[in-house]
Amino acid sequence: MSASTVAAIVARIKTTGLRCYDAAPSSSTYPYVVVYADAAPRSSDREADVRVQADLGWQTTVVGETSGQCRAALDRVVDALTDWRPTLPGRVFHKVEHLSSQPVRADDDLPDRSLFIATDQWRVVSDPV
């Protein structure tokens, strides 16, 4: 279930014209976005104690060559995901929630180049149809 939801998230971000991946690419042009998702823990429906409601959390990491490029790409990601409802067979989704955002900042882990990143946390809950 989480794999198909992550694929839908990546596809949604790609509609903005941005390159988007579900793992860090070995090479890419900038800007790009990486989606890192959890396993979508399930909770009980309370009546039969069957774990059916899925709660998927993920992080988007936007990478750009300048802070302005990174911010502009981040705006596109936020616009694409905020209040969006994924559609997948057999599931009904609540609206995507934007949980938190960190400031655009220099990525100091790559001493050979100057890059900027922005990370945001997201969440969507789904139930079986």
C-alpha positions as CSV (number, residue, x, y, z in Angstrom):
1,M,0.0,0.0,0.0
2,S,2.7,2.5,0.9
3,A,4.6,1.8,-2.4
4,S,1.6,2.7,-4.5
5,T,0.9,5.8,-2.5
6,V,4.6,6.9,-2.7
7,A,4.4,6.4,-6.5
8,A,1.3,8.6,-6.6
9,I,3.1,11.3,-4.6
10,V,6.1,11.2,-6.9
11,A,3.8,11.4,-9.9
12,R,1.9,14.3,-8.4
13,I,5.1,16.3,-7.8
14,K,6.3,15.5,-11.4
15,T,3.1,17.2,-12.7
16,T,4.8,20.5,-11.6
17,G,7.6,19.9,-14.1
18,L,10.1,19.0,-11.3
19,R,12.2,15.9,-11.4
20,C,11.2,13.7,-8.5
21,Y,12.5,10.5,-7.1
22,D,11.8,8.0,-4.3
23,A,15.5,7.7,-3.5
24,A,18.5,10.1,-3.9
25,P,19.5,10.0,-7.5
26,S,23.1,9.3,-8.4
27,S,23.0,12.2,-10.9
28,S,20.4,14.8,-11.8
29,T,20.0,18.3,-13.0
30,Y,18.7,20.8,-10.5
31,P,16.3,21.4,-9.0
32,Y,14.9,18.1,-8.0
33,V,12.9,16.5,-5.2
34,V,13.3,13.3,-3.3
35,V,10.5,11.6,-1.4
36,Y,11.4,9.6,1.7
37,A,8.4,7.7,3.1
38,D,7.7,5.5,6.2
39,A,5.9,2.1,6.2
40,A,2.4,3.6,6.7
41,P,1.5,2.1,10.1
42,R,-2.0,0.9,10.3
43,S,-4.5,1.5,13.1
44,S,-7.6,-0.3,14.2
45,D,-11.1,0.4,13.0
46,R,-12.1,-0.1,16.8
47,E,-15.1,-2.3,16.2
48,A,-13.4,-5.5,15.0
49,D,-9.9,-4.5,16.0
50,V,-8.7,-5.0,12.4
51,R,-5.8,-2.8,11.4
52,V,-7.2,-1.1,8.3
53,Q,-6.6,2.7,8.5
54,A,-3.1,3.6,7.0
55,D,-1.2,6.7,8.1
56,L,1.6,7.4,5.7
57,G,4.2,10.0,6.6
58,W,6.9,11.2,4.3
59,Q,9.5,13.9,3.8
60,T,10.2,15.9,0.7
61,T,13.8,17.1,0.2
62,V,14.0,19.8,-2.5
63,V,17.6,20.4,-3.8
64,G,18.7,23.4,-5.8
65,E,21.8,25.1,-6.9
66,T,20.8,28.5,-5.4
67,S,18.5,29.3,-2.4
68,G,16.2,31.1,-4.9
69,Q,16.0,28.0,-7.1
70,C,15.3,25.8,-4.1
71,R,12.6,28.1,-2.8
72,A,10.9,28.3,-6.1
73,A,10.8,24.5,-6.4
74,L,9.6,24.2,-2.9
75,D,6.7,26.5,-3.7
76,R,5.7,24.2,-6.5
77,V,5.9,21.1,-4.2
78,V,3.8,22.8,-1.5
79,D,1.2,24.0,-4.0
80,A,1.0,20.4,-5.5
81,L,0.6,18.6,-2.2
82,T,-1.3,20.9,0.1
83,D,-5.0,19.7,0.5
84,W,-4.5,17.1,-2.3
85,R,-6.2,13.7,-2.0
86,P,-4.4,10.8,-3.7
87,T,-6.6,8.4,-5.6
88,L,-5.8,4.7,-5.6
89,P,-8.0,1.7,-6.2
90,G,-9.5,0.2,-3.0
91,R,-8.6,3.2,-0.7
92,V,-10.2,6.5,0.1
93,F,-7.7,9.3,1.2
94,H,-8.1,12.2,3.5
95,K,-6.5,15.5,2.4
96,V,-2.7,15.6,2.6
97,E,-1.4,17.5,5.7
98,H,1.7,19.6,5.7
99,L,3.1,19.0,9.1
100,S,6.3,21.0,9.2
101,S,8.9,22.8,7.2
102,Q,12.5,23.7,7.7
103,P,14.2,26.8,6.2
104,V,16.0,26.6,2.9
105,R,19.6,26.1,3.9
106,A,23.0,25.3,2.4
107,D,23.9,21.6,2.2
108,D,27.3,21.5,3.9
109,D,27.6,17.7,3.4
110,L,28.9,18.2,-0.2
111,P,32.1,20.1,-0.1
112,D,32.7,19.9,-3.8
113,R,29.6,22.0,-4.7
114,S,27.3,24.6,-3.4
115,L,23.7,23.2,-3.0
116,F,20.7,24.3,-1.1
117,I,18.0,22.0,0.4
118,A,14.6,22.4,2.0
119,T,12.9,19.6,3.9
120,D,9.2,19.3,4.7
121,Q,7.2,16.7,6.5
122,W,3.8,15.4,5.2
123,R,1.1,13.0,6.2
124,V,-1.9,11.3,4.6
125,V,-4.5,9.0,6.2
126,S,-6.4,6.4,4.1
127,D,-9.2,3.9,4.7
128,P,-10.4,0.9,2.7
129,V,-13.3,1.6,0.4
